Amino acid sequence: MYDELALERSIKSQFGLDIDVRQAIVSHMPISHTADATLFLTTKKQLYLYISGQSKFLLSDIKKLVSRIGLKADLYVPPKGRPQYFDEVGRDKFREVFPGRAHVSSDDIAFYRTLAPYNPALILISEVKDGEIYQFDTDSHSGWRLAAKFAYRRIKTS
């Protein structure tokens, strides 16, 4: 219960979301040598993944980790008070590479958005692929092993 309260406070301070953790599916599972993740359900039946660690993660790293864990992301939550965070960083990085370009479209910055620093990360999950959640394991031949079985698929409503 203390971990859930600390997680709620951390999410509130870093992402500005009021989330009530109903159930932790997997808590503090390793996802790299220096990072861990907590997968949890809210009282509104939404599944979130919270990643934190000592490494300097980029959005591209987080996307790759989410896929390796066996999840499909619906939304990468930007830091508190910066709803356009990924686009802002993408534009800045694009301008570093192409300083003469005046008009920058969203297609131009698609790659550069993935270079945004993103640690800690909060991801709204849309689906657990094959109902299996994986964690990092150096002893496994693939580098990943089964952490839990959990079926979840978010159904979009209008």
C-alpha positions in Angstrom: 0.0 0.0 0.0 2.9 2.4 0.7 4.3 1.7 -2.7 1.0 2.6 -4.4 0.7 5.8 -2.4 4.3 6.8 -3.3 3.5 6.0 -7.0 0.4 8.1 -7.0 2.3 11.0 -5.5 5.2 10.7 -8.0 2.8 10.6 -10.9 0.9 13.7 -9.5 4.1 15.7 -9.1 5.8 14.7 -12.4 2.9 14.3 -14.8 0.1 16.3 -13.1 -2.4 13.4 -13.2 -4.7 12.4 -10.3 -4.5 8.6 -10.6 -5.9 6.2 -8.0 -4.0 2.9 -8.1 -6.4 0.0 -7.7 -4.1 -2.9 -8.3 -0.4 -3.4 -9.1 -0.1 -6.1 -11.7 3.7 -6.2 -11.6 5.6 -4.0 -9.2 9.3 -2.9 -9.6 10.0 -5.4 -12.4 13.5 -5.0 -14.0 13.4 -3.8 -17.6 17.2 -3.0 -17.9 20.3 -3.1 -15.8 19.4 0.3 -14.2 15.7 0.7 -14.6 12.5 -0.9 -13.4 8.8 -0.6 -14.2 5.5 -0.9 -12.4 2.4 -2.0 -14.3 -0.9 -1.1 -12.6 -4.6 -0.7 -13.0 -6.5 2.4 -11.9 -9.9 2.6 -10.4 -11.2 3.6 -13.8 -9.9 0.3 -15.2 -7.1 1.9 -17.2 -3.7 0.2 -17.4 -0.6 2.3 -17.0 3.1 1.5 -17.1 5.4 3.7 -15.0 9.2 3.5 -15.8 11.9 5.0 -13.8 15.7 4.4 -13.6 19.1 5.9 -13.5 19.6 5.8 -17.2 18.9 8.7 -19.6 16.1 7.3 -21.6 14.8 8.8 -24.8 11.2 8.4 -26.1 12.6 5.9 -28.7 14.1 3.8 -25.9 10.8 3.8 -24.0 8.9 2.7 -27.1 11.2 -0.2 -27.6 11.0 -1.3 -23.9 7.2 -1.1 -24.0 7.2 -3.5 -27.0 9.7 -5.9 -25.4 7.7 -6.0 -22.2 4.8 -7.3 -24.4 2.5 -4.2 -24.3 0.9 -1.9 -26.9 1.0 1.8 -25.9 -2.0 4.1 -26.4 -0.5 7.4 -25.1 2.9 8.5 -23.8 2.1 11.0 -21.1 4.1 14.2 -21.4 5.7 15.9 -18.3 3.5 18.1 -16.1 2.7 21.5 -17.6 4.1 20.7 -21.1 1.4 19.1 -23.2 3.4 19.6 -26.4 6.7 18.4 -24.8 7.6 15.8 -27.5 6.8 18.2 -30.4 8.8 21.1 -28.7 11.9 18.9 -28.3 11.4 17.5 -31.8 11.3 21.0 -33.3 14.4 22.0 -31.4 16.4 19.0 -32.5 15.2 19.4 -36.1 16.3 23.1 -36.1 19.7 22.0 -34.8 20.1 19.7 -37.9 18.4 22.0 -40.4 18.9 25.6 -39.2 17.8 27.2 -42.4 14.3 25.6 -42.6 11.6 28.1 -41.7 8.4 25.9 -42.0 8.5 22.7 -40.0 5.7 20.2 -40.3 4.7 17.4 -38.0 6.0 14.9 -40.6 9.4 16.6 -40.5 9.8 16.1 -36.8 8.4 12.6 -36.5 11.9 11.1 -36.0 13.2 14.0 -33.9 10.3 13.6 -31.4 11.7 10.2 -30.4 15.0 11.9 -29.3 13.2 13.7 -26.4 14.6 12.7 -22.9 11.9 10.7 -21.1 12.7 9.5 -17.6 10.6 8.9 -15.7 8.0 7.7 -18.2 4.2 7.1 -17.9 2.4 5.2 -20.6 -1.3 4.5 -21.0 -1.5 0.9 -22.3 -4.1 -0.2 -24.8 -3.3 -3.9 -24.9 -1.2 -6.7 -23.4 0.0 -8.8 -26.3 -0.7 -12.5 -26.0 -1.6 -11.9 -22.3 2.0 -12.1 -21.3 4.2 -9.5 -19.5 8.0 -9.9 -19.8 10.8 -8.6 -17.6 14.5 -8.2 -18.2 16.7 -11.2 -17.2 20.4 -11.4 -18.0 20.4 -15.2 -17.5 17.7 -15.8 -20.2 19.0 -16.5 -23.8 16.7 -13.8 -25.2 17.3 -11.4 -22.3 13.7 -11.4 -21.3 11.5 -13.9 -19.3 7.9 -14.1 -18.4 7.0 -12.0 -15.3 3.2 -12.4 -15.3 0.1 -13.4 -17.3 -2.5 -10.8 -17.6 -5.2 -10.3 -20.2 -6.2 -6.7 -21.0 -7.5 -4.9 -24.1 -8.8 -1.4 -24.0 -11.9 -1.0 -26.2 -12.3 2.5 -27.7 -15.8 4.0 -27.3 -17.1 7.1 -29.0 
